[in-house]
């Protein structure tokens, strides 16, 4: 894969390489919360309660012009 390149010109907003550590910790927190509650009750926490989209290292994605920054098209 020495010549691999991006197919879409979109990159993360910050310099963080990925959100993997944030996602694993939030999913672990959600699983623990579900295991601690009584599943016979109907008041299970909503799935969107965990994993605030503004808290991870990478805040989102941003399109860029591949003609101006061709080095960003490399993986």
Secondary structure by P-SEA (a helix, b strand, c coil): ccccccccccccccccccaaaaaaaaaaaaaaaaaacccccccccccccccccccccccbbbbbccccccccccc
